[in-house]
Amino acid sequence: MYKVLLALILLAVPVSTGALAHSGSEQEQQACTRDVQRFCRKLMDQGDFTILACLKENRPKLSPACRDVLVSHGQ
């Protein structure tokens, strides 16, 4: 569960030098939790950027809320 939350935090910020200094809101994290578990579960041990790539690859299947989080953060 820790890796899911960490991945969601990384999703909620733009990828930049200072990206790791910020975190997404709890609401943004919750928006993608089910999608990460559904589409990216087997990749969870491969790192947060792998999960982000998985979510991007599955964008058409994601919940509208999770897609909105990705778009709102430039993903």
C-alpha positions in Angstrom: 0.0 0.0 0.0 2.9 2.3 0.7 4.1 2.1 -2.9 0.6 2.9 -4.2 0.5 6.0 -2.1 4.0 7.1 -3.1 3.2 6.6 -6.7 0.0 8.7 -6.4 2.0 11.4 -4.7 4.4 11.4 -7.7 1.4 11.5 -10.0 0.1 14.6 -8.4 3.1 16.8 -9.1 4.8 17.7 -12.3 7.9 15.8 -13.0 10.7 18.3 -12.4 13.7 19.0 -10.2 11.5 20.1 -7.3 8.7 17.5 -7.9 9.6 15.4 -4.9 9.2 18.3 -2.5 5.4 18.4 -3.0 2.6 16.0 -2.7 -0.9 15.7 -4.1 -4.0 16.2 -2.1 -5.6 13.2 -0.4 -8.5 13.6 -2.9 -6.1 13.4 -5.9 -4.5 10.3 -4.4 -7.8 8.6 -3.9 -8.9 9.4 -7.4 -6.2 7.0 -8.8 -5.9 4.4 -6.1 -8.4 2.0 -7.7 -6.9 2.5 -11.2 -3.4 1.7 -9.9 -4.7 -1.4 -8.2 -6.7 -2.5 -11.2 -4.3 -1.8 -14.1 -0.8 -1.6 -12.5 -0.8 -4.0 -9.6 1.8 -6.4 -11.1 4.2 -3.4 -11.7 4.0 -2.0 -8.2 7.5 -3.4 -7.3 9.1 -1.7 -10.3 9.1 1.8 -9.1 6.8 4.9 -9.1 7.7 6.1 -12.6 6.8 2.7 -14.0 3.4 3.0 -12.4 3.0 6.5 -13.9 3.9 5.0 -17.3 1.3 2.3 -16.7 -1.4 4.7 -15.9 -0.6 6.8 -19.0 -0.7 3.6 -21.2 -4.1 2.8 -19.7 -5.4 6.3 -19.9 -8.6 5.4 -22.0 -9.6 2.8 -19.3 -8.9 5.1 -16.3 -11.7 6.6 -14.2 -12.5 10.2 -15.2 -11.3 11.4 -11.9 -7.9 9.8 -12.3 -7.6 11.1 -15.9 -8.4 14.6 -14.6 -5.6 14.3 -12.0 -3.1 13.3 -14.7 -4.2 16.1 -17.0 -4.2 18.7 -14.2 -0.6 17.9 -13.5 0.7 17.8 -17.0 0.8 14.1 -17.5 
